[in-house]
């Protein structure tokens, strides 16, 4: 059993404008469709079988296939993470240095900070549920990372970067943040939506 504990702090920063990425939704949609198909086929086979021992074997095969599907999906999500990171790096290169980037003026107090639908507890639960802990490898029991990401003016997120000692935990944390199902309600400054950076500390306990 692995337990994930999340704390949230936030601070303002300036980064390049980027739209929420659809790469992760596409990957998850593809594999969820295949899970549904597999589930139907195994269900048919399970219901048609009258032998108790064979039913148990069918159930075992189903669980094995689903575990394999999770692993294959994770590989695809790692690929999506690399593509998104490359696109964000390219976007930052394209902006000439003499062009000012729209940022929040740090001297101006925010009227409201960004908020995830349902609040911080909902955000914590969703990140924990999205975390593929089987993809985290560690010889120590407790590992930590700190994930920084930008909440854009439209509520999407970008520039997700996890900094911690365990590379596999960092990668899974980044994938989880990019895979959030909802957009944030953006921060407000001077009556207008403002860019904002969240920092999300994560701790994973391996048991």
Secondary structure, DSSP 8 states (H G I E B T S, - for coil): -EEEEEEEEEE-----------HHHHHHHHHHHHHHHHHHHHHHHHHH---HHHHHHHHHHHHHHHHHHHHHHHHHHHHHHHHHHHHHHHHHHHS-TTS------TTS--SB--EETT-HHHHHHHHHHH--GGG---SSSEEEEEEEEEE-TTS-EEEEEEEES-HHHHHHHHHHHHT-SS-EE-EEETTEEE-EEEEEEEEEEE-
